[in-house]
Amino acid sequence: MVIVAVVLFVLALAVGGVAVAGLIGKLPRNRWAGVRTPDTLRSEESFALANKVAGPTMAAAAGLLVIGGIAALTMNVAMGLGIALVAVVAALFTAGSGGAIGARAAAAMPEPSGCGNDCNCGHTDSATADQTPVAKAEASAKEAASECGESSCGACSLKGACLPAK
């Protein structure tokens, strides 16, 4: 029973560490710990948000694992193993629920464009204020192409956002 308790305490320590790091925003984006879905891994901000949202349930899961470890140490074998097993299942459910909520929060974040934020692609100025909508669009595209260029915004040129309208 001591081995079961030690395993549960070590798991609680690991889950608790991930929970605290997620809550304070210090959990780096990685493939091993935290909420890992395509939406959470697309940017540092979405990973941090998802793990901040999931942090309280991860901490609760760690607490449940500690309770299971204490039960394994203090109760008779059958009762201790039963409570430890229930604690593990409850911890998995709790952590999974929080992870699902965190993943939904990350999915709700807008996708980073990589272009408009970095090089002003699509930027317009007051010189186009009196033009027709088509002329404005053409002027905007020409201005964006001159501002972005090939060297400063490769993502724009790949998406065609910096190319002048034809």
C-alpha positions in Angstrom: 0.0 0.0 0.0 2.9 2.3 0.5 3.9 2.0 -3.1 0.3 2.9 -4.2 0.4 5.9 -1.9 3.8 7.1 -3.2 2.7 6.8 -6.8 -0.4 8.9 -6.0 1.6 11.5 -4.2 4.1 11.8 -7.1 1.3 12.1 -9.5 -0.4 14.7 -7.3 2.9 16.7 -7.2 3.2 16.6 -11.0 -0.4 17.5 -11.7 -0.2 20.2 -9.0 2.9 21.7 -10.6 1.3 21.9 -14.0 -1.8 23.5 -12.3 0.2 26.2 -10.6 2.3 26.9 -13.7 -0.8 27.1 -15.8 -2.6 29.4 -13.3 0.3 31.9 -13.1 1.0 31.7 -16.8 4.4 30.2 -16.6 3.7 26.9 -18.3 5.5 27.0 -21.6 3.8 25.7 -24.7 4.9 22.0 -25.1 3.7 18.6 -26.2 3.8 16.9 -22.8 2.0 18.9 -20.0 -1.1 21.0 -19.9 -4.1 21.3 -22.3 -2.8 20.2 -25.7 -5.1 20.5 -28.6 -4.6 22.0 -32.1 -6.3 25.2 -30.9 -4.2 25.5 -27.7 -0.9 24.8 -29.5 -1.4 27.4 -32.3 -0.1 30.3 -30.2 1.5 31.0 -26.8 -1.5 33.1 -25.9 -4.1 30.4 -26.6 -1.9 27.8 -24.7 -1.6 30.2 -21.7 -5.4 30.9 -21.7 -6.4 27.3 -21.9 -4.1 26.3 -19.0 -5.1 29.3 -16.9 -8.8 28.2 -17.3 -8.0 24.6 -16.6 -5.7 25.4 -13.7 -8.3 25.2 -10.9 -9.6 21.8 -12.0 -6.0 20.5 -12.3 -5.4 21.7 -8.7 -8.5 19.9 -7.6 -7.4 16.7 -9.4 -4.1 17.0 -7.5 -6.0 17.3 -4.3 -8.0 14.2 -5.1 -4.8 12.2 -5.8 -3.5 13.3 -2.4 -6.7 12.1 -0.7 -6.3 8.8 -2.5 -2.7 8.5 -1.3 -3.7 9.3 2.3 -6.5 6.7 2.1 -4.0 4.1 0.8 -1.7 4.8 3.7 -4.2 5.0 6.6 -6.9 2.4 5.8 -7.0 -1.3 5.5 -5.9 -2.8 2.1 -9.4 -3.3 0.6 -10.8 0.1 1.7 -7.6 2.0 0.9 -7.3 0.5 -2.6 -11.0 1.2 -3.2 -10.8 4.9 -2.2 -7.5 5.3 -4.1 -9.1 3.9 -7.2 -12.1 6.2 -6.8 -9.8 9.2 -6.3 -7.8 8.4 -9.4 -11.0 8.1 -11.5 -12.4 11.3 -10.0 -9.0 13.1 -10.6 -9.0 12.0 -14.3 -12.6 13.2 -14.7 -11.9 16.5 -13.0 -8.7 17.2 -15.0 -10.4 16.2 -18.2 -13.4 18.5 -17.6 -11.1 21.4 -16.9 -9.1 20.6 -20.0 -12.2 20.5 -22.2 -13.2 24.0 -20.8 -9.7 25.3 -21.4 -9.7 23.9 -25.0 -13.0 25.6 -25.7 -11.6 28.9 -24.4 -8.6 28.6 -26.7 -10.8 27.7 -29.6 -12.8 30.9 -29.1 -9.7 33.0 -29.4 -9.3 34.6 -32.8 -6.5 33.1 -34.9 -3.4 35.2 -35.2 -3.1 36.5 -38.7 0.7 36.9 -38.7 0.3 39.5 -41.4 -1.9 42.5 -40.5 -0.4 42.6 -37.0 3.2 42.6 -38.2 3.5 44.7 -41.3 0.3 46.8 -41.6 -1.0 44.8 -44.6 -4.3 46.3 -45.7 -3.4 49.6 -43.9 -5.1 52.7 -45.4 -4.5 56.3 -44.9 -6.4 59.5 -45.3 -5.4 59.9 -48.9 -7.9 57.3 -49.9 -10.8 58.8 -47.9 -12.5 60.5 -51.0 -12.1 57.6 -53.4 -14.7 55.1 -54.6 -14.7 51.7 -52.8 -12.9 50.1 -55.7 -10.3 52.8 -55.9 -9.8 52.6 -52.2 -9.2 48.9 -52.3 -6.7 49.3 -55.1 -4.9 52.1 -53.3 -4.9 50.1 -50.1 -3.4 47.1 -51.8 -0.7 49.1 -53.5 0.1 50.9 -50.2 0.2 47.5 -48.3 2.5 46.1 -51.0 4.9 49.0 -50.7 4.8 48.9 -46.8 5.1 45.1 -46.5 7.4 44.2 -49.3 8.8 40.7 -49.7 11.4 41.0 -46.9 9.2 42.3 -44.1 6.1 40.2 -44.4 6.6 36.9 -46.1 3.4 35.6 -44.7 1.5 38.4 -46.5 3.1 37.7 -49.8 2.3 34.0 -49.4 -1.4 34.8 -48.8 -1.5 37.4 -51.5 -2.4 40.1 -49.0 0.5 42.4 -50.0 0.1 42.0 -53.7 -1.4 44.9 -55.6 -4.9 44.3 -57.0 -5.1 43.6 -60.7 
